[in-house]
């Protein structure tokens, strides 16, 4: 489980104080240097985007950095704007929500109510007020009650609670004129949200905007108040586009007393005032109550027919997007600019690097669906990010999504059938606790210290019955993120023979078989899983197949040693323990005696502190210097599964690993994400590769914090792999019974009875606790 960044995101969680704006100016050169280092230095601009977008003009959609890179840094801060400029497409527009101070100075600030985006409550605790804004009563600290001088003692904070607070208290509120100087030469987008409210308090937003137009070039001015835009029409230069911003359909535009829903059906009227519109994503792709996409609406076409540009808002990598996207934010962008049969004219994003990737590198993919070149795309329990582990749905989806290799963790049933299942404990992978089989709960210390119900407690007929259902994995459910809930219990379990038949029939490089608990199976059940597997592979036709490879993966060296002694032609993959930062020379020599490949936990590559990468460990270099090929595992789309350095974007993480290391394969819950990455059009560009596809430098985001003396705590090096961790006694040779590969022709001896399986008595209290805990999970 990840650290507590999404749980303990409350105010005051950062290391820096709340009045830290004083040192920012002196540190700004260092800030820019750190940002450049973070993204790997200056880079080429990359290919020109396709000219056949279905935008109004035919040009590529515009990326609008809402408050800068506000998905990491406080909205509208110097850090957010500078980082967006370095990491995003070169023509990215910089968005500023314009607010007016008591003395009429314009500032960039996410909300007129500063309560959740600044330290104002600490600087001026007694200045809380209550106002009615757009018909809603709000309490807090309002920009219009403070002079610009008073706001100098207020610093910016992250407005979204799950995000890191490590950048809080660093940046001051900036004025509009300073904002323009900061973001040059990027396009400027000014958003005016509360013109009516400011008029009620003696401040005139229109006059302010007109007063600065000579000194501040304004490429876009937007507002949810159509009356404000009407007053601005004809008073700004021809190069400034006026854009009407739609809010939720039931809300009222008080400047003309019409709902946004009614205005959305009268776009020619909008065109008489503005050149474009901004709509929430749901205006284009509505969603169901259970968060799945409905068919797209026709509003993009209607806007274009009316001569209006249309921009989609509310994009961020760390929100729960519709389950159709499998927690992949880049996939969502593509549905608005390419895959949906239309293209919006721009997107408002709090993580503009992902929008830039989507538009610049992923709208026209290379044609090959599967090329089977390294790094191989290897499924983890099938496409387990979308369907229950190791089911027919998960495997067929993995193949359709472009996996090169599909995997099968072997388990054994009570009647000796080999099957694919991610855990021998059925409580992890099925609904067994809700069935009559829950009475079979037991403790098997050689497997795990907690009670469980194991595959060897049930026959294949029991497991394959209509009673037992698969259960989709939710590795980040602690953060209330679940996978594809409509398919939580869908799919069928597969015998090993069925799995091998699927792999033999499809365009795959081969299969990866995972062996665990081999010594236990021999000692307690009399099953030699290694010999049983080799027999099954031979029966399925994998012996000497000209194109299909077999990888056998295990964390137990005794399994791989036995296979090596049998002179198998399978590729042997040793799974390293997690939490290893480097490896001793003796351990590497030991591994090379029985394996040519190693599987490494992707998080072992780094030392992490508070979700920041502190440093890159020497593990990969150790392994590859010893001549061992490398598989990295397990890659997941969910934004909480990645260090902060990858910005909640799995594509950024994959990009880092592939460009930084010579990987032989990537093991992933979401094969589609890795396959799409391998087909992008930018990573082959060399020095012309755009900055947003440059891999970040390990540890640079944490070093960036050192500029402001707020770096995360340093940590000692991770453990070193030694020979004692690698060496194991040989597998026992006792063979009391054999198993079936599940095929009709598979030979078996007399199967055991349930009493053959090891059990331990579980008292009623333990059983109740066990079942109750499983129900909660």
C-alpha positions in Angstrom: 0.0 0.0 0.0 1.2 3.5 -0.8 2.1 6.0 1.9 -0.4 8.3 3.5 -0.4 11.1 0.9 -4.1 10.6 0.0 -5.2 10.0 3.5 -3.4 12.7 5.4 -3.8 15.6 2.9 -5.2 18.1 5.4 -3.9 21.6 5.9 -0.6 22.0 7.7 0.7 18.7 6.3 3.7 20.2 4.6 7.2 20.9 6.0 7.3 24.6 5.1 5.7 27.4 7.1 2.8 29.4 5.9 4.5 32.7 5.4 7.2 31.6 3.1 6.7 34.0 0.2 9.8 36.1 1.1 12.5 33.9 -0.4 10.7 33.0 -3.6 12.1 35.9 -5.7 15.7 35.1 -4.7 15.1 31.4 -5.5 13.4 31.8 -8.8 16.4 31.2 -11.0 17.1 28.0 -9.0 13.4 27.0 -9.5 13.7 27.2 -13.2 16.9 25.3 -13.2 15.4 22.5 -11.1 12.4 22.3 -13.4 14.6 21.9 -16.5 16.5 19.2 -14.7 13.3 17.5 -13.7 12.2 16.9 -17.2 15.6 16.0 -18.6 16.8 19.3 -19.9 15.8 21.2 -23.0 14.2 19.2 -25.7 13.0 19.5 -29.3 9.4 20.5 -30.0 8.6 17.2 -31.6 6.5 16.6 -34.7 3.9 19.0 -35.8 0.5 17.8 -34.7 -1.8 16.3 -37.4 -3.6 18.9 -39.5 -6.8 16.9 -39.9 -8.3 17.3 -36.5 -12.0 17.8 -36.4 -11.6 21.1 -34.6 -13.3 24.3 -35.9 -10.1 25.4 -37.6 -8.5 22.0 -38.3 -5.6 22.8 -36.1 -4.5 20.7 -33.1 -6.6 21.3 -29.9 -5.2 23.8 -27.5 -3.9 22.7 -24.1 -5.0 25.2 -21.4 -3.0 24.8 -18.1 -5.6 25.7 -15.5 -3.8 27.6 -12.9 -0.5 26.2 -14.4 0.4 22.7 -13.4 -2.0 22.9 -10.5 -2.2 19.1 -10.1 1.1 19.2 -8.2 1.8 22.8 -7.3 -0.7 25.3 -5.7 -3.0 26.7 -8.3 -1.8 30.0 -9.8 1.6 29.8 -8.2 5.0 30.7 -9.8 5.9 27.0 -9.5 2.7 25.9 -11.2 3.1 28.2 -14.2 6.8 27.6 -14.6 6.4 23.9 -14.4 3.6 23.9 -17.0 5.6 25.9 -19.4 8.6 23.5 -19.2 6.7 20.2 -19.3 3.8 21.0 -21.7 3.4 21.7 -25.4 5.1 25.0 -26.3 1.8 26.8 -27.2 0.0 25.8 -24.0 -2.2 28.6 -22.8 -1.7 29.7 -19.1 -5.0 30.2 -17.3 -5.5 32.8 -14.6 -8.7 33.2 -12.5 -8.8 37.0 -12.1 -9.7 38.3 -8.7 -9.8 42.0 -7.5 -8.4 43.2 -4.2 -10.0 45.9 -2.1 -7.8 48.5 -3.7 -8.5 47.3 -7.3 -5.4 45.2 -8.1 -5.9 42.2 -10.2 -4.4 38.9 -8.9 -4.5 35.3 -10.0 -6.3 33.1 -7.5 -8.3 30.0 -7.9 -11.3 31.2 -5.9 -12.7 34.5 -4.7 -13.0 32.7 -1.3 -9.4 32.2 -0.2 -10.3 29.8 2.5 -9.2 26.6 0.7 -6.4 27.9 -1.5 -4.3 30.2 0.8 -3.0 30.6 4.3 -5.3 33.6 4.9 -7.1 31.9 7.8 -3.7 31.8 9.7 -2.6 35.3 8.7 -6.0 37.0 9.4 -8.1 34.6 11.6 -10.5 37.4 12.6 -11.3 38.6 9.1 -13.9 35.8 8.2 -17.0 37.1 6.5 -20.2 35.8 4.9 -21.6 36.9 1.5 -24.1 35.7 -1.0 -22.4 35.0 -4.3 -24.4 33.9 -7.3 -27.3 33.2 -5.0 -25.3 31.0 -2.6 -24.4 32.0 0.9 -20.7 31.5 1.5 -18.4 32.0 4.5 -14.7 32.5 4.4 -12.0 35.1 3.5 -12.7 37.0 0.3 -10.2 38.7 -1.9 -12.3 41.9 -2.1 -11.9 42.5 1.6 -8.0 42.7 1.5 -5.6 45.2 -0.1 -2.7 43.9 -2.2 -0.3 45.0 0.6 -2.2 42.8 3.1 -2.1 39.8 0.8 1.7 39.9 0.8 1.7 38.0 4.1 -0.6 35.3 2.6 0.9 32.3 0.7 -0.7 29.8 -1.6 -1.8 26.3 -0.7 -3.0 23.3 -2.5 -6.8 23.5 -2.9 -7.5 19.8 -3.5 -7.2 17.8 -0.3 -5.8 14.5 -1.7 -2.8 16.3 -3.3 0.6 16.8 -1.7 0.9 19.7 0.8 4.6 19.8 0.4 4.5 22.9 -1.8 2.2 24.8 0.6 3.5 28.0 2.2 6.2 28.6 -0.5 4.6 30.8 -3.1 3.0 34.3 -2.7 -0.2 35.5 -4.5 0.9 37.1 -7.8 -0.6 40.0 -9.6 -1.9 39.9 -13.2 1.0 42.0 -14.5 3.6 39.7 -12.8 1.7 36.7 -14.1 2.1 38.0 -17.7 5.8 38.5 -17.2 6.2 35.1 -15.8 4.4 33.2 -18.5 5.8 35.0 -21.6 5.6 34.0 -24.4 2.8 31.5 -23.7 -0.7 32.5 -24.6 -2.6 34.2 -21.7 -6.1 33.1 -20.7 -7.9 35.4 -18.2 -11.1 34.0 -16.6 -13.5 36.4 -14.9 -15.9 34.6 -12.6 -17.7 37.1 -10.4 -18.2 40.4 -12.1 -21.6 40.9 -10.5 -20.3 40.4 -7.0 -17.4 42.8 -7.5 -19.8 45.5 -8.8 -21.8 45.0 -5.6 -18.6 45.8 -3.7 -17.6 48.9 -5.7 -15.1 47.2 -7.9 -15.4 47.2 -11.7 -13.9 44.2 -13.4 -14.5 45.5 -17.0 -12.7 48.7 -16.3 -9.8 46.8 -14.7 -9.4 44.5 -17.7 -9.5 47.5 -20.1 -7.0 49.4 -18.0 -4.3 46.7 -18.4 -4.9 45.6 -22.0 -2.0 47.8 -23.3 0.5 46.2 -20.9 -1.0 42.7 -20.7 -1.7 40.9 -24.0 -4.8 38.8 -23.5 -5.3 36.0 -25.9 -8.5 34.7 -24.3 -11.0 36.2 -21.8 -13.7 33.9 -20.5 -16.6 34.3 -18.1 -19.7 32.4 -16.9 -21.5 35.7 -17.0 -22.7 36.4 -20.5 -23.5 40.0 -19.6 -19.9 40.6 -18.7 -18.7 39.3 -22.1 -21.3 41.4 -23.9 -19.9 44.5 -22.1 -16.4 43.5 -23.2 -17.4 42.8 -26.8 -15.9 45.4 -29.1 -13.7 46.9 -26.4 -10.8 44.4 -26.6 -8.6 43.8 -29.6 -9.5 41.6 -32.4 -6.8 39.1 -31.4 -8.6 38.5 -28.0 -11.1 35.7 -28.1 -14.2 36.0 -25.8 -15.3 32.6 -24.5 -18.5 31.9 -22.6 -18.0 29.4 -19.8 -20.9 27.1 -19.1 -21.5 25.9 -15.5 -23.8 23.0 -14.4 -27.0 23.0 -16.4 -29.3 23.7 -13.5 -27.4 26.8 -12.4 -28.4 30.3 -13.3 -26.4 32.9 -15.2 -27.5 35.9 -13.1 -26.3 38.4 -15.6 -29.1 37.4 -18.0 -31.3 35.3 -15.7 -31.1 32.1 -17.8 -29.9 28.7 -16.8 -26.9 27.3 -18.5 -29.0 24.3 -19.7 -31.3 26.6 -21.6 -28.3 28.6 -23.0 -26.7 25.4 -24.3 -29.7 25.0 -26.7 -29.2 28.5 -28.1 -25.6 28.5 -29.4 -26.3 31.0 -32.3 -27.2 33.5 -29.6 -23.9 32.8 -27.8 -22.0 33.3 -31.1 -23.4 36.8 -31.4 -21.3 37.7 -28.3 -18.5 35.2 -28.0 -16.2 33.2 -30.3 -16.1 30.1 -28.2 -17.6 28.2 -25.3 -16.2 26.1 -22.4 -18.3 23.2 -21.2 -17.8 20.7 -18.4 -16.8 17.2 -19.7 -20.3 15.8 -18.9 -21.9 18.2 -21.5 -20.0 16.1 -24.2 -19.8 12.6 -22.6 -22.5 12.2 -20.0 -22.1 9.5 -17.4 -24.4 7.1 -15.6 -25.0 7.1 -11.9 -22.6 4.3 -11.5 -19.9 6.2 -13.4 -20.0 4.7 -16.9 -20.1 6.7 -20.2 -23.3 7.3 -22.0 -23.3 8.0 -25.8 -21.7 11.3 -26.6 -24.0 14.3 -27.2 -24.0 16.4 -30.4 -22.9 19.7 -28.6 -19.4 19.7 -30.3 -21.0 19.5 -33.7 -23.6 22.0 -32.8 -21.0 24.5 -31.6 -18.9 24.1 -34.7 -22.0 24.5 -36.9 -22.7 27.8 -35.1 -19.1 28.9 -35.7 -18.0 28.5 -32.1 -14.9 26.9 -30.8 -15.6 24.5 -27.9 -13.3 23.7 -25.0 -13.8 20.9 -22.5 -13.0 21.5 -18.8 -12.4 19.6 -15.6 -9.5 17.4 -16.7 -7.2 16.2 -13.9 -5.2 13.0 -13.5 -6.1 12.4 -9.8 -9.9 12.2 -10.1 -12.1 9.2 -10.4 -12.9 9.3 -14.1 -15.5 7.0 -15.8 -14.6 3.4 -15.4 -14.5 3.0 -19.2 -11.1 4.7 -19.1 -9.6 2.2 -16.7 -8.1 5.0 -14.6 -6.0 6.1 -17.6 -6.3 9.9 -18.0 -4.6 9.9 -21.4 -7.4 7.6 -22.7 -9.9 10.2 -21.6 -8.3 13.0 -23.5 -8.2 10.9 -26.6 -11.9 10.4 -26.4 -12.4 14.1 -26.6 -9.9 14.9 -29.3 -9.7 11.8 -31.5 -11.4 8.5 -30.6 -14.9 9.9 -30.2 -15.3 10.8 -33.9 -15.0 14.5 -33.1 -12.5 16.9 -31.6 -12.9 19.7 -29.1 -10.8 22.8 -29.8 -9.0 22.7 -26.5 -8.9 21.1 -23.0 -8.6 22.7 -19.6 -6.2 20.6 -17.6 -4.6 20.6 -14.1 -2.0 18.1 -15.4 -1.1 19.7 -18.8 1.7 17.2 -19.5 -0.9 14.5 -20.1 -2.9 16.6 -22.4 0.2 17.5 -24.3 1.2 13.8 -24.7 -2.3 12.9 -25.9 -2.4 15.6 -28.6 1.3 15.5 -29.7 2.1 11.8 -29.6 -1.0 9.5 -29.3 -3.6 10.7 -31.8 -1.9 8.9 -34.7 -0.4 5.7 -33.5 1.9 3.4 -35.3 -0.1 0.8 -37.2 1.2 -2.5 -35.6 -1.2 -3.7 -32.9 1.4 -6.3 -31.7 5.0 -6.3 -32.8 6.3 -8.7 -30.0 9.5 -6.6 -29.7 11.1 -5.8 -26.4 10.0 -4.7 -24.0 7.3 -7.3 -24.1 3.9 -6.5 -22.8 3.1 -9.1 -20.1 -0.2 -9.4 -18.4 -0.5 -9.7 -14.7 -3.4 -12.2 -14.0 -4.7 -11.2 -17.4 -6.1 -7.7 -17.9 -6.8 -7.7 -14.1 -7.3 -3.9 -14.1 -10.6 -4.5 -15.9 -11.8 -8.0 -15.1 -11.4 -10.5 -12.2 -8.0 -12.1 -12.1 -7.2 -15.1 -14.3 -10.7 -15.4 -15.7 -11.6 -16.0 -19.4 -12.6 -12.3 -19.6 -9.3 -11.1 -18.2 -7.2 -13.2 -20.6 -9.2 -12.5 -23.7 -9.2 -8.8 -22.8 -5.4 -8.9 -22.4 -5.0 -10.4 -25.8 -7.3 -7.9 -27.4 -5.4 -5.1 -25.6 -2.1 -6.2 -27.2 -0.4 -8.3 -24.6 2.6 -10.2 -26.0 2.6 -12.7 -23.2 -0.3 -13.8 -20.9 0.4 -15.2 -17.5 -0.9 -18.0 -15.3 -0.2 -18.4 -11.6 -0.7 -22.1 -11.0 -2.8 -23.4 -8.2 -4.0 -27.0 -7.5 -7.4 -28.2 -6.5 -8.3 -30.9 -4.1 -8.8 -33.4 -6.9 -5.4 -32.6 -8.5 -6.4 -30.2 -11.3 -4.0 -27.4 -12.2 -5.7 -24.1 -12.7 -4.9 -20.4 -13.1 -5.6 -18.2 -10.0 -3.7 -15.3 -8.6 -3.8 -16.6 -5.1 -4.2 -20.1 -3.6 -6.4 -18.4 -0.9 -9.9 -18.2 -2.3 -10.8 -15.4 0.1 -8.5 -13.1 -2.0 -10.0 -14.0 -5.4 -13.5 -15.2 -5.0 -16.8 -14.7 -3.1 -16.1 -17.9 -1.1 -16.9 -16.3 2.2 -20.5 -15.8 1.1 -20.9 -19.5 0.1 -21.4 -22.8 2.0 -17.7 -23.4 1.6 -16.9 -20.8 4.2 -16.9 -23.7 6.8 -13.6 -24.8 5.2 -11.7 -21.9 6.7 -8.4 -23.1 8.2 -4.9 -21.9 9.0 -2.0 -23.3 6.9 1.2 -21.8 8.4 3.3 -22.8 5.4 1.1 -20.7 3.2 0.2 -17.8 5.4 -0.4 -17.0 9.1 -3.9 -15.8 8.6 -6.9 -18.1 8.2 -7.9 -18.9 4.6 -9.9 -21.1 2.3 -7.5 -22.6 -0.2 -7.9 -24.1 -3.7 -6.7 -27.5 -2.4 -9.7 -27.5 0.0 -12.1 -27.6 -3.0 -12.4 -29.8 -6.1 -12.4 -28.4 -9.6 -16.1 -29.1 -9.8 -16.6 -27.0 -6.6 -14.6 -24.1 -8.0 -16.2 -24.3 -11.4 -19.7 -24.4 -10.0 -22.2 -21.6 -10.2 -21.8 -21.1 -6.5 -18.3 -19.8 -6.5 -17.8 -16.5 -8.3 -14.6 -14.6 -9.1 -13.9 -11.3 -7.4 -12.1 -8.4 -9.1 -8.9 -7.3 -7.5 -8.8 -3.8 -5.9 -5.2 -3.2 -4.9 -5.9 0.4 -4.0 -9.3 0.0 -2.4 -7.9 1.6 0.7 -8.1 4.9 -1.2 -11.7 4.1 -2.2 -10.7 3.3 -5.8 -12.4 0.2 -7.2 -12.1 -1.4 -10.6 -14.9 -1.9 -13.2 -17.7 -2.6 -10.7 -20.1 -3.8 -13.3 -17.8 -6.8 -13.7 -16.9 -7.4 -10.1 -18.0 -11.0 -10.1 -18.0 -11.8 -13.8 -16.0 -14.4 -15.8 -15.0 -18.0 -15.6 -12.0 -19.7 -13.9 -9.7 -21.6 -16.2 -7.9 -24.9 -16.0 -4.3 -24.7 -17.0 -5.1 -26.7 -20.1 -7.8 -24.2 -21.2 -5.3 -21.4 -20.6 -2.6 -23.0 -22.7 -5.1 -23.7 -25.5 -6.1 -20.1 -25.6 -2.4 -19.0 -25.8 -1.7 -21.5 -28.5 -4.6 -20.3 -30.6 -3.8 -16.6 -30.4 -1.1 -14.2 -31.8 1.1 -14.2 -28.7 4.8 -14.5 -28.1 4.0 -17.1 -25.5 3.0 -17.6 -21.8 4.4 -16.9 -18.4 3.7 -19.5 -15.8 4.2 -18.6 -12.1 5.0 -21.3 -9.6 4.6 -20.8 -5.9 4.4 -23.0 -2.8 6.2 -25.8 -4.6 7.8 -27.3 -1.5 4.5 -27.2 0.4 2.7 -29.0 -2.4 5.3 -31.8 -2.3 5.5 -32.1 1.5 1.8 -31.7 2.3 -0.1 -32.8 -0.7 2.4 -35.1 -2.5 2.3 -33.1 -5.7 5.4 -32.3 -7.8 4.2 -29.1 -9.4 7.3 -28.8 -11.6 7.0 -32.2 -13.2 3.2 -31.7 -13.5 3.7 -28.4 -15.3 6.3 -29.7 -17.8 3.9 -32.6 -18.6 1.1 -30.1 -19.2 3.2 -27.9 -21.5 4.2 -30.9 -23.6 0.6 -32.1 -23.9 -0.4 -28.6 -25.1 2.2 -28.5 -27.8 4.6 -26.0 -26.3 7.6 -28.4 -26.6 9.8 -27.1 -29.4 7.2 -24.8 -30.7 8.8 -22.6 -33.4 7.4 -19.3 -32.1 5.7 -19.7 -28.7 8.0 -19.1 -25.7 7.4 -20.3 -22.2 8.6 -18.2 -19.3 8.5 -19.9 -15.9 8.7 -17.4 -13.0 9.1 -18.1 -9.3 10.4 -16.4 -6.2 11.7 -19.8 -5.0 15.1 -20.6 -6.3 14.6 -24.4 -5.7 11.9 -24.4 -8.4 14.2 -22.8 -11.0 17.2 -24.9 -10.0 15.2 -28.1 -10.6 14.1 -26.8 -14.0 17.6 -25.9 -14.9 18.8 -29.4 -14.0 16.1 -30.8 -16.3 17.7 -28.7 -19.1 14.3 -27.1 -19.9 14.1 -24.9 -22.9 11.8 -22.5 -21.0 13.1 -19.1 -20.0 13.6 -19.1 -16.2 12.7 -15.9 -14.3 13.6 -15.3 -10.7 11.3 -12.9 -8.8 13.4 -10.8 -6.4 12.1 -10.0 -2.9 10.5 -6.6 -2.6 12.3 -3.8 -0.7 15.7 -4.6 -2.3 17.8 -1.7 -3.3 20.9 -3.4 -4.6 22.4 -6.9 -4.9 25.7 -8.3 -3.7 28.1 -9.9 -6.2 27.7 -13.3 -4.6 23.9 -13.2 -4.9 24.1 -12.3 -8.5 26.4 -15.2 -9.2 24.0 -17.5 -7.4 21.0 -16.2 -9.5 22.9 -16.7 -12.7 23.3 -20.4 -11.9 19.6 -21.0 -12.4 18.0 -18.0 -14.2 18.7 -15.6 -17.0 15.9 -13.2 -16.2 14.8 -11.4 -13.1 11.5 -9.8 -12.2 11.9 -6.7 -10.1 9.3 -4.8 -8.1 9.1 -1.4 -10.0 9.2 0.4 -6.6 12.5 -1.2 -5.7 14.2 0.9 -8.4 13.8 3.9 -6.2 13.9 5.0 -2.6 10.7 6.8 -1.8 9.9 9.3 0.9 6.4 10.8 1.3 5.8 9.6 -2.3 8.7 11.6 -3.7 11.5 9.7 -5.4 14.6 10.5 -3.3 17.1 8.6 -5.3 17.5 5.8 -7.8 18.9 2.7 -6.3 21.7 0.7 -7.9 19.6 -2.5 -8.3 18.9 -2.3 -12.0 22.6 -1.5 -12.8 23.7 -4.4 -10.6 21.4 -6.8 -12.3 22.1 -5.7 -15.9 25.9 -5.5 -15.3 25.7 -9.1 -14.3 24.1 -10.0 -17.6 20.6 -10.6 -16.2 17.7 -9.5 -18.3 15.0 -7.5 -16.5 11.2 -7.6 -16.2 9.6 -4.8 -14.1 6.4 -5.4 -12.2 3.5 -4.6 -11.5 2.4 -1.4 -13.4 -1.1 0.0 -12.5 -3.0 2.9 -13.9 -4.5 4.2 -10.7 -2.9 7.5 -9.8 -2.2 6.5 -6.2 0.0 3.6 -7.4 2.7 5.9 -8.7 5.3 8.2 -7.1 4.4 11.9 -7.3 7.2 12.3 -9.9 5.0 10.7 -12.5 2.1 13.1 -12.0 -0.7 10.5 -11.7 -0.1 9.5 -15.3 0.8 5.8 -15.9 2.2 6.8 -19.4 4.8 9.1 -17.7 5.8 6.2 -15.5 6.0 3.7 -18.4 8.0 6.3 -20.4 10.5 6.6 -17.6 11.2 2.9 -17.2 11.4 2.2 -21.0 13.7 5.1 -21.7 15.8 4.8 -18.6 16.4 1.0 -18.5 16.9 -1.7 -21.1 13.8 -3.7 -20.0 12.9 -7.1 -21.5 9.3 -6.8 -20.4 6.8 -4.8 -18.4 4.3 -6.8 -16.3 1.0 -4.9 -16.0 -2.6 -5.0 -14.9 -3.4 -2.9 -17.9 -1.8 -4.2 -21.1 -3.7 -1.7 -23.2 -1.8 1.2 -21.6 1.7 -0.3 -22.3 0.8 -1.4 -25.8 -0.5 2.1 -26.7 2.7 3.6 -25.3 4.8 1.3 -27.6 2.9 2.6 -30.6 3.3 6.3 -29.9 4.9 8.5 -32.5 7.3 10.6 -30.3 9.8 8.3 -28.6 11.6 7.6 -31.9 12.5 11.2 -32.5 15.7 11.4 -30.5 16.9 14.9 -29.9 13.6 16.2 -31.5 11.5 14.4 -28.9 9.2 17.0 -27.2 9.8 17.9 -23.6 6.6 16.3 -22.4 7.9 12.9 -23.5 11.3 13.4 -21.9 11.7 11.0 -18.8 11.9 12.9 -15.6 15.2 12.8 -13.7 15.0 10.5 -10.6 14.8 12.6 -7.4 14.6 16.0 -9.1 11.2 16.8 -7.7 12.5 16.3 -4.2 15.6 18.3 -5.0 13.4 21.0 -6.3 11.9 21.3 -2.8 15.4 21.8 -1.4 15.4 25.2 -3.0 12.8 26.2 -0.4 14.3 24.0 2.4 11.2 21.8 2.5 12.6 18.6 1.2 11.1 15.3 2.4 13.1 13.4 5.1 16.1 11.4 3.9 15.9 7.7 4.3 18.6 5.0 4.7 19.4 2.8 1.7 17.1 -0.2 1.1 18.2 -3.7 1.9 20.8 -5.5 -0.1 20.1 -8.9 -1.7 22.6 -11.5 -0.3 23.2 -15.2 -1.1 21.4 -16.2 2.0 18.2 -14.7 0.5 18.7 -16.6 -2.7 19.9 -20.1 -1.8 17.3 -22.7 -0.8 17.5 -26.4 -0.2 16.5 -28.6 -3.1 12.8 -29.4 -3.6 11.7 -32.7 -2.0 11.4 -35.6 -4.4 8.5 -37.4 -2.6 5.6 -37.9 -5.1 2.5 -39.5 -3.4 0.1 -38.3 -6.1 0.1 -36.6 -9.5 -2.2 -34.0 -10.9 -4.2 -33.4 -14.0 -3.5 -30.5 -16.4 -7.3 -30.3 -16.7 -7.4 -31.8 -20.2 -9.6 -34.8 -21.1 -6.5 -36.8 -21.9 -4.5 -35.8 -18.8 -3.5 -38.8 -16.8 -4.2 -38.7 -13.1 -3.9 -41.0 -10.2 -6.7 -41.5 -7.8 -7.6 -38.0 -6.5 -7.4 -37.2 -2.9 -10.4 -36.4 -0.7 -10.9 -33.2 1.2 -9.2 -34.8 4.2 -6.0 -35.1 2.2 -5.6 -31.3 2.3 -3.8 -29.9 5.4 -6.1 -28.1 7.8 -6.0 -26.6 11.2 -8.9 -26.1 13.6 -10.4 -22.7 13.6 -12.6 -21.8 16.5 -16.0 -20.1 16.0 -14.7 -16.7 17.1 -11.9 -16.8 14.6 -14.3 -17.9 11.9 -16.6 -15.0 12.6 -13.8 -12.5 12.5 -12.5 -14.0 9.3 -15.8 -13.9 7.5 -16.6 -10.4 8.7 -13.2 -9.1 7.6 -13.6 -10.7 4.2 -17.1 -9.2 3.8 -15.6 -5.7 4.5 -13.0 -6.2 1.9 
